[in-house]
C-alpha cells in the first residue's frame, strides 16, 4: 500500500524538477539576450552584442539542459 502513496509524490517531485530545468533553460537565454541588448545600447553596437547574447544563451541553455536531464533518475 505504501507504493501507491509514494508514486504520486515521486511523480510530483520529478515534474517539479523538469519544470525547474525548463525555467532555467528559458531564463538563461532571456538573461543573456537582455544583457546583450543593454550592452548594445551602452556601446552603440546595435545588433552585434544582442546576437552574441542570443547565441551564447542558446549554447549555455542547451548545456544546462543536458546537465539537468542527466541528473534525473
VENFEN-V21812 format. One record per pair of residues at least 4 apart in sequence whose C-alpha atoms are under 8 Angstrom apart, sorted by the first residue. I is the first residue (numbers start at 0). J is the second residue. If there is no record, write none. Layout:
# VENFEN-V21812
i=<I & I>
j=<J & J>
This chain:
# VENFEN-V21812
i=<0 & 1 & 2 & 3 & 4 & 5 & 6 & 7 & 8 & 9 & 10 & 11 & 12 & 13 & 13 & 14 & 15 & 16 & 17 & 17 & 18 & 19 & 20 & 20 & 20 & 20 & 21 & 21 & 22 & 23 & 23 & 23 & 23 & 24 & 24 & 24 & 24 & 24 & 25 & 25 & 26 & 27 & 27 & 27 & 27 & 27 & 28 & 28 & 28 & 28 & 28 & 28 & 28 & 28 & 29 & 29 & 29 & 30 & 30 & 31 & 31 & 31 & 31 & 31 & 32 & 32 & 32 & 32 & 32 & 32 & 33 & 33 & 33 & 34 & 34 & 34 & 35 & 35 & 35 & 35 & 35 & 35 & 35 & 36 & 36 & 36 & 36 & 36 & 37 & 38 & 38 & 38 & 38 & 39 & 39 & 39 & 39 & 39 & 39 & 39 & 40 & 40 & 44 & 45 & 46 & 47 & 48 & 49 & 50 & 51 & 52 & 53 & 54 & 55 & 56 & 57 & 58 & 59 & 60 & 61 & 62 & 63 & 64 & 65 & 66 & 67>
j=<4 & 5 & 6 & 7 & 8 & 9 & 10 & 11 & 12 & 13 & 14 & 15 & 16 & 17 & 71 & 18 & 19 & 20 & 21 & 68 & 22 & 23 & 24 & 64 & 67 & 68 & 25 & 64 & 26 & 27 & 60 & 63 & 64 & 28 & 60 & 61 & 63 & 64 & 29 & 60 & 30 & 31 & 56 & 57 & 59 & 60 & 32 & 52 & 53 & 55 & 56 & 57 & 59 & 60 & 33 & 53 & 56 & 34 & 56 & 35 & 52 & 53 & 55 & 56 & 36 & 49 & 50 & 52 & 53 & 56 & 37 & 49 & 52 & 38 & 49 & 52 & 39 & 48 & 49 & 50 & 51 & 52 & 53 & 40 & 45 & 48 & 49 & 52 & 41 & 42 & 43 & 48 & 49 & 43 & 44 & 45 & 46 & 47 & 48 & 49 & 44 & 45 & 48 & 49 & 50 & 51 & 52 & 53 & 54 & 55 & 56 & 57 & 58 & 59 & 60 & 61 & 62 & 63 & 64 & 65 & 66 & 67 & 68 & 69 & 70 & 71>
